[in-house]
Amino acid sequence: MKLAPALKVEGIRRARSAGFSKMITNNLSVNAPMLIVNRRLGFEARPGLWVMHRTLA
């Protein structure tokens, strides 16, 4: 198993062990490899989160 999936699986295992029943993860929409990892691990895309920023000059 590659590093990113292994770390994600370990995080899920630890969360379950601590009694958590849900997990939220975030990644950039352009990060296709991580989107694939998350989908394979059962995460689903959910609409509604917008991150907005601007430069103050």
MIKOL-385237 format. One record per residue: residue number from 1; x, y, z of N, C-alpha, C in turn. Coordinates in steps of 0.05 Angstrom, whole numbers, plus 5000, padded with zeros to 4 digits. Example, Ala and Ser with C-alpha at 12.3 -4.5 7.8 and 13.67 -1.06 7.14 Angstrom:
BEGIN
R   i  n_u  n_v  n_w ca_u ca_v ca_w  c_u  c_v  c_w
R   1 5264 4886 5156 5246 4910 5156 5264 4934 5156
R   2 5257 4955 5142 5273 4979 5143 5258 5001 5157
! end
This chain:
BEGIN
R   i  n_u  n_v  n_w ca_u ca_v ca_w  c_u  c_v  c_w
R   1 5017 4976 5000 5000 5000 5000 5018 5025 5000
R   2 5010 5044 4984 5026 5069 4983 5021 5086 5008
R   3 5037 5106 5011 5037 5122 5036 5011 5136 5042
R   4 5000 5150 5022 4975 5165 5028 4952 5147 5036
R   5 4947 5125 5021 4925 5108 5030 4931 5095 5057
R   6 4956 5088 5062 4963 5075 5088 4958 5094 5111
R   7 4965 5119 5108 4961 5139 5129 4931 5144 5133
R   8 4916 5145 5111 4887 5149 5113 4874 5126 5127
R   9 4881 5101 5120 4870 5077 5133 4877 5077 5163
R  10 4901 5084 5170 4909 5085 5198 4893 5107 5213
R  11 4888 5129 5200 4872 5150 5213 4843 5141 5218
R  12 4832 5126 5198 4805 5115 5201 4805 5095 5224
R  13 4825 5078 5225 4827 5058 5247 4828 5071 5274
R  14 4845 5091 5277 4847 5105 5302 4821 5120 5310
R  15 4808 5131 5291 4783 5145 5296 4762 5125 5306
R  16 4760 5103 5293 4741 5082 5302 4748 5072 5330
R  17 4774 5068 5335 4782 5059 5362 4776 5079 5384
R  18 4775 5104 5376 4769 5126 5396 4739 5130 5398
R  19 4723 5115 5383 4694 5116 5386 4680 5135 5366
R  20 4695 5146 5347 4683 5163 5327 4667 5147 5307
R  21 4645 5158 5297 4629 5143 5278 4628 5157 5251
R  22 4639 5181 5249 4641 5196 5224 4668 5209 5221
R  23 4676 5213 5196 4701 5227 5190 4697 5245 5166
R  24 4709 5268 5167 4708 5287 5145 4737 5291 5136
R  25 4740 5292 5109 4766 5298 5098 4763 5319 5077
R  26 4784 5333 5071 4784 5354 5051 4808 5350 5032
R  27 4804 5356 5007 4826 5358 4989 4819 5376 4965
R  28 4839 5386 4952 4834 5403 4929 4821 5387 4906
R  29 4803 5400 4892 4789 5387 4870 4808 5379 4847
R  30 4832 5392 4846 4851 5385 4825 4870 5363 4833
R  31 4868 5353 4858 4885 5332 4867 4872 5305 4862
R  32 4872 5297 4836 4858 5273 4828 4868 5247 4842
R  33 4894 5244 4847 4902 5219 4861 4890 5217 4889
R  34 4889 5239 4903 4877 5238 4930 4847 5235 4929
R  35 4834 5246 4909 4805 5242 4906 4800 5212 4902
R  36 4817 5199 4886 4814 5170 4881 4817 5155 4907
R  37 4838 5162 4923 4843 5148 4949 4818 5151 4966
R  38 4808 5176 4969 4785 5180 4986 4760 5165 4977
R  39 4755 5165 4951 4732 5151 4941 4735 5121 4946
R  40 4758 5110 4942 4762 5081 4946 4759 5074 4975
R  41 4764 5093 4993 4760 5087 5022 4732 5094 5032
R  42 4714 5101 5013 4686 5104 5020 4677 5133 5025
R  43 4695 5152 5022 4687 5180 5025 4671 5189 5001
R  44 4652 5206 5005 4635 5217 4984 4637 5247 4983
R  45 4637 5257 4958 4638 5286 4955 4612 5299 4964
R  46 4613 5321 4978 4589 5335 4988 4592 5364 4979
R  47 4571 5375 4967 4572 5403 4959 4568 5421 4983
R  48 4576 5446 4979 4569 5466 4999 4592 5479 5013
R  49 4617 5471 5009 4639 5484 5022 4654 5501 5002
R  50 4655 5527 5007 4670 5545 4990 4692 5558 5007
R  51 4715 5558 4997 4738 5572 5010 4744 5596 4993
R  52 4741 5619 5005 4745 5644 4990 4768 5660 5003
R  53 4785 5672 4986 4807 5688 4996 4812 5710 4977
R  54 4826 5730 4987 4835 5752 4970 4861 5764 4982
R  55 4875 5777 4965 4900 5790 4973 4892 5819 4982
R  56 4902 5827 5005 4898 5854 5015 4922 5871 5007
R  57 4917 5891 4991 4940 5908 4982 4937 5935 4994
! end
